[in-house]
Amino acid sequence: DHVEDVLEQQRAFVADASHQLRNPLSALLLRIELLALELPEDNEEIASVRTEGKRLAQVLDDLLDLALAEHAEAELCLTDIGELARERLAAWAPAAEAKGVLLTGDCPATTGWADPIALSSALDAVIDNAVKFTPEGGRVEVTVSFDGDTAKVVVTDTGPGLTDEELARVGDRFWRSGRHQNVKGSGLGLSITRALLAAGGGSIEYGRHEPRGLRVTVSVPRHAEGAGADERAVRTLRA
């Protein structure tokens, strides 16, 4: 009980601190933009300050999202995982096309118990990462299937992949591969994804995609009991 209380206090602190810091930071960014109007457009110093300010804002937003994801209860319902995956594919198709990456999917109708908003956010984070790290001419594929009591969405890419050491750490808070420090991000996106999925009994796993690339598997329960769904909701659905 004491450990749970301490963790709850920590989550509350992170959420409150992120929220309180966001307002003065927004005001600071506005003043930077006003200052930029008085300087030449190609001023490197103001461009650097603007970039770092936006990066800090993203970190604060991600910290708040993570605190909320760890605290909020999932609103689970029977969801067509295939349909949801097709929607996310369509949403990311323009970004993939602009980068010259082929984004394809095999997403048959497959039901599972999930929070649709949380699962959509999780798929967005995974597909975004896949497209981001896949070079021009590469391929990202999304496949939906089921295995016993579990519905799965597998996202594979032909990017650089991860080493064994990196696979052991991917998803840790603030962790980023030393090979990709120049790519935008706070290192919290996959931690948020894991928290969102865990709230509904889901999970996320990482592995190698042969001959090269990363394989990410998002899993959710196919039955309400495995997801810990509210029993009244289960009875209502069955009725």
Residue pairs with C-beta under 8 A, 6 or more apart in sequence:
8 71
11 67
11 70
11 71
12 67
12 71
14 63
14 64
14 66
14 67
15 63
15 64
15 67
15 68
15 71
17 63
18 60
18 61
18 63
18 64
18 67
19 64
21 60
22 57
22 60
22 61
22 64
25 53
25 56
25 57
25 60
26 57
28 53
29 50
29 53
29 54
29 57
32 46
32 49
32 50
32 53
33 50
35 46
36 43
36 46
36 50
39 46
55 184
55 186
58 184
58 185
58 186
59 186
59 188
62 186
62 188
62 189
62 192
63 188
65 188
65 192
66 173
66 188
66 191
66 192
66 195
69 118
69 192
69 195
69 196
69 199
70 195
72 199
73 199
74 114
74 115
74 118
74 196
74 199
74 200
74 227
75 115
75 117
76 113
76 114
76 115
76 200
76 224
76 227
76 228
76 229
76 230
76 233
77 113
77 114
77 115
77 116
77 229
77 233
78 111
78 112
78 113
78 224
78 237
79 111
79 112
79 113
79 114
79 116
79 119
79 220
80 109
80 110
80 111
81 107
81 110
81 111
81 112
81 114
81 119
81 144
81 151
81 153
81 220
82 107
82 108
82 109
82 110
82 144
83 107
83 109
84 116
84 119
84 120
84 123
85 105
85 107
85 123
85 142
85 144
85 153
86 105
86 107
87 120
88 120
88 123
88 124
88 127
88 142
89 103
89 105
89 107
89 127
89 142
91 124
92 103
92 124
92 127
92 128
92 131
93 103
95 128
95 131
96 102
96 103
96 131
96 140
97 103
99 131
99 134
99 136
100 136
100 137
101 131
101 134
101 135
101 136
101 137
101 138
101 139
101 140
102 138
102 139
102 140
103 127
103 131
103 139
103 140
103 141
103 142
104 139
104 140
104 141
104 142
105 141
105 142
105 143
105 144
106 141
106 142
106 143
106 144
107 142
107 143
107 144
108 144
108 145
110 144
110 145
110 146
110 151
111 151
111 222
112 146
112 150
112 151
112 220
112 221
112 222
113 200
113 201
113 220
113 221
113 222
113 223
113 224
113 226
113 227
113 229
114 200
114 202
114 220
114 227
115 196
115 199
115 200
118 196
118 197
118 199
118 200
119 196
119 197
119 200
119 202
119 218
119 220
121 192
121 193
121 196
122 193
122 196
122 197
122 202
122 204
122 218
123 142
123 153
123 155
123 218
125 189
125 190
125 192
125 193
126 155
126 190
126 193
126 204
126 216
126 218
127 140
127 142
127 155
128 189
129 189
129 190
129 216
130 140
130 155
130 156
130 157
130 159
130 214
130 216
131 140
131 157
132 183
133 157
133 159
133 160
133 180
133 183
133 214
134 140
134 157
134 158
134 159
134 213
135 158
135 159
138 157
138 158
138 159
138 213
139 157
139 158
140 155
140 156
140 157
140 158
141 155
141 156
141 157
142 153
142 154
142 155
143 153
143 154
143 155
143 156
144 151
144 152
144 153
144 154
145 151
145 152
145 154
146 152
146 222
148 222
149 221
149 222
149 223
149 226
150 219
150 220
150 221
150 222
150 226
151 219
151 220
151 221
151 222
152 217
152 218
152 219
153 217
153 218
153 219
154 215
154 216
154 217
154 218
155 215
155 216
155 217
155 218
156 209
156 213
156 214
156 215
156 216
157 209
157 213
157 214
158 209
158 212
158 213
159 212
159 213
159 214
160 179
160 212
160 213
161 208
161 209
161 212
161 213
161 214
162 170
162 177
162 206
162 208
162 214
166 177
167 206
167 207
167 208
169 175
170 190
170 206
171 190
171 191
171 193
171 194
171 204
171 206
172 191
173 187
173 188
173 191
174 186
174 187
174 188
175 187
176 183
176 185
176 187
190 204
193 204
194 203
194 204
197 203
197 204
197 218
197 219
197 220
200 220
200 221
200 227
200 228
201 220
201 221
201 226
201 227
201 228
202 218
202 219
202 220
202 221
202 227
203 218
203 219
204 216
204 217
204 218
204 219
205 216
205 217
205 219
206 214
206 215
206 216
206 217
207 214
207 215
207 217
208 214
208 215
209 215
220 227
221 227
224 233
224 234
224 237
225 234
